[in-house]
């Protein structure tokens, strides 16, 4: 009984934290004004085997209502038609430039090296790193830059809308924001008068150029698979303010197109956590199980076991209700399918299994595969 009460009480705490996170989360203003003359923004896109996505991304950037930007796309040694597609679009738009990526040095992770090459070529006073599988509203550049200037941000990142089309995507993808919103005190981190680390999501990272080079650029995180998180930490370490906003009205992405890619992505994240701190990973997995999976088991067991006390049953039901309440709040805010809310145990079991597998791969030194590259512990990539 004491265990059940503790779990129920902490779920209430998580729910309060989640509400505090969602309420002040800023969104880009479609009517935002920009300084005159408008500063040059360099939009930097690392692209490796992105022939299916890159054209839609570039076309949405061509429609931007911001008057002063360039787009640099780095072909990161793709084996498909990525470079050809970019060249075709660039031929009709002088704002777009194709960059041929150099061979990956052994000590670097792929994305940090690609982004570092792009930053070295950028001419803008603002550097906007985005992924090739993103699509943007017409006012994205103008409204996001206005927010960064308003908050004097050394780094602006945020939560894009995650497009989910297949059933597995609809069930599993919304869990990512749910876990973050429930466990991270973003509302406190971003209101602190002293800059503190927030949450950086690599699908969009906006830096003033001087702030980016002050931390050493992507060279400061050259060996990190989760380079976005570490860039946020480096920004705060050097005295910069890092803010996270709700990008879902202006910025969309479909990260994974099948179960295999989604599994690979989840394993990559967990592997990186394990490489940093195996103890932290164990703690996160245990917390995830006890708070977000076990209540469903106890509720089921409570109503189908004649031995379960009545009070115990109702506490288990309360726990399930709290989890579903939090899921509903987050999924509705970010316009995700409520199917994920009601199939929470299925989706979270998938995430939990990926966590166990990613931790095991790190523990036995098998490494992790991403974008057709295998990173092993011996390489120093983590």
PyMOL commands that set and color helices and strands:
alter all, ss='L'
color gray80, all
select helices_A, chain A and resi 2-23+54-62+82-90+110-121+140-150+167-172+175-183+186-191+209-214+217-221+227-237+259-276+278-292+294-304+310-333+338-342+344-364+377-379
alter helices_A, ss='H'
color red, helices_A
select strands_A, chain A and resi 41-47+69-75+96-100+126-131+134-136+155-159+161-162+204-208+242-246+251-253+368-370+373-375
alter strands_A, ss='S'
color yellow, strands_A
deselect
rebuild
show_as cartoon
